[in-house]
Amino acid sequence: MDLHQYIIAIKEKLSDSSIVSLIDIVDERVLLSRGYFRARLTLTNTDFLEIAESFAIQNDQLITLDYRYQWMDASKQVLKKRWDSVKHFPGLPNFPHHIHIGSESNVEPGQCRNIVEFMEFVESELS
């Protein structure tokens, strides 16, 4: 899979998802060996989900470089969860991957997921 194919796969996953009612693609780009995708989603339960991922091809494999997936209530005022790879909790297992649950200060270890994998996870959470 190349970077353009991955962006197509993301769009297909979002448009085929039973939990997504509205998709607003904010940014998508491929520059040399790196790519970026960002979208704002309204879920069928009216929650808001913003997804952003930087990715690359290394040794013929697609890898996630950085990501931020933020799930909020419909008002976009109440954080439900945010998964990200910002390097600000070095003491956590699986650093830098972590999850903010309900607030910025409630942080747990996380794991790296690309957008397609993450959407499959959220679909299972909501079913």
PLY file of the C-alpha trace (Angstrom):
ply
format ascii 1.0
element vertex 127
property float x
property float y
property float z
element edge 126
property int vertex1
property int vertex2
end_header
0.00 0.00 0.00
1.29 3.45 -0.82
0.39 6.73 0.89
-2.34 7.65 -1.62
-3.91 4.20 -1.27
-3.92 4.59 2.49
-5.82 7.88 2.26
-8.35 6.15 -0.01
-8.66 3.34 2.56
-9.30 5.90 5.33
-12.04 7.61 3.30
-13.64 4.28 2.49
-13.59 3.26 6.16
-15.21 6.54 7.21
-17.89 6.50 4.50
-18.72 2.81 5.14
-18.83 3.14 8.92
-22.21 2.57 10.53
-21.36 5.00 13.36
-20.46 8.04 11.20
-23.25 10.35 10.05
-21.19 13.32 8.79
-17.59 13.62 7.52
-15.72 16.92 7.18
-12.23 16.36 5.75
-10.10 19.21 7.08
-6.77 18.29 5.47
-5.16 15.53 3.46
-1.76 15.56 1.85
1.09 13.46 0.62
4.59 14.96 0.45
7.38 12.67 -0.75
7.37 9.77 1.72
4.97 11.23 4.32
1.25 11.74 4.51
-1.29 13.47 6.73
-5.05 13.13 7.15
-7.41 15.09 9.41
-11.20 14.98 9.60
-14.04 15.99 11.88
-16.82 13.47 12.26
-20.32 13.58 13.66
-21.25 10.18 14.98
-24.72 8.67 14.75
-25.16 9.21 18.51
-24.43 12.97 17.85
-20.96 12.83 19.49
-18.05 14.64 17.83
-14.84 12.86 16.84
-11.77 14.57 15.41
-9.10 12.34 13.89
-5.61 13.30 12.72
-2.70 11.10 11.73
0.75 11.58 10.19
2.09 8.50 8.46
4.96 7.34 6.29
6.36 4.42 4.37
9.45 2.85 5.96
10.96 -0.39 4.68
7.90 -0.82 2.42
5.58 -0.69 5.46
3.01 1.96 6.31
3.68 3.33 9.79
1.91 5.85 11.99
4.24 8.69 13.00
1.89 10.75 15.18
-1.83 10.78 15.87
-4.58 12.50 17.84
-8.12 11.17 18.06
-10.43 13.29 20.20
-13.93 12.12 21.14
-16.26 14.72 22.63
-19.95 15.14 23.31
-22.19 16.82 20.72
-21.55 20.28 22.22
-17.79 19.82 21.69
-17.32 21.02 25.29
-17.02 17.74 27.19
-14.05 15.48 26.54
-14.92 11.81 26.56
-11.51 10.47 25.50
-8.45 11.59 23.59
-5.84 9.20 22.28
-2.53 10.75 21.25
1.19 10.27 20.87
2.45 13.60 22.21
5.59 12.91 24.24
4.52 14.47 27.54
4.03 11.43 29.84
7.38 9.58 29.71
6.63 7.54 32.84
3.66 5.71 31.33
3.96 2.21 29.84
3.81 2.30 26.02
5.19 5.87 26.03
4.35 8.05 24.13
0.93 6.45 23.49
-1.71 7.49 26.03
-5.41 8.23 26.57
-7.00 11.19 28.34
-10.27 9.92 29.84
-12.88 12.49 30.82
-10.31 15.22 31.53
-6.82 16.37 30.62
-5.44 15.16 33.95
-6.85 11.62 33.89
-4.29 9.80 31.73
-3.78 6.10 31.08
-1.38 4.16 28.84
-2.54 3.68 25.27
-1.46 1.94 22.13
-0.69 3.10 18.61
-3.52 2.65 16.12
-3.85 4.06 12.64
-7.14 5.71 11.67
-8.62 2.55 10.12
-7.77 0.50 13.22
-9.03 3.27 15.49
-12.38 3.50 13.70
-12.81 -0.26 14.05
-12.15 0.15 17.78
-14.71 2.98 18.15
-17.27 0.99 16.16
-16.87 -1.88 18.63
-17.16 0.55 21.58
-20.47 1.92 20.26
-22.05 -1.39 19.24
0 1
1 2
2 3
3 4
4 5
5 6
6 7
7 8
8 9
9 10
10 11
11 12
12 13
13 14
14 15
15 16
16 17
17 18
18 19
19 20
20 21
21 22
22 23
23 24
24 25
25 26
26 27
27 28
28 29
29 30
30 31
31 32
32 33
33 34
34 35
35 36
36 37
37 38
38 39
39 40
40 41
41 42
42 43
43 44
44 45
45 46
46 47
47 48
48 49
49 50
50 51
51 52
52 53
53 54
54 55
55 56
56 57
57 58
58 59
59 60
60 61
61 62
62 63
63 64
64 65
65 66
66 67
67 68
68 69
69 70
70 71
71 72
72 73
73 74
74 75
75 76
76 77
77 78
78 79
79 80
80 81
81 82
82 83
83 84
84 85
85 86
86 87
87 88
88 89
89 90
90 91
91 92
92 93
93 94
94 95
95 96
96 97
97 98
98 99
99 100
100 101
101 102
102 103
103 104
104 105
105 106
106 107
107 108
108 109
109 110
110 111
111 112
112 113
113 114
114 115
115 116
116 117
117 118
118 119
119 120
120 121
121 122
122 123
123 124
124 125
125 126
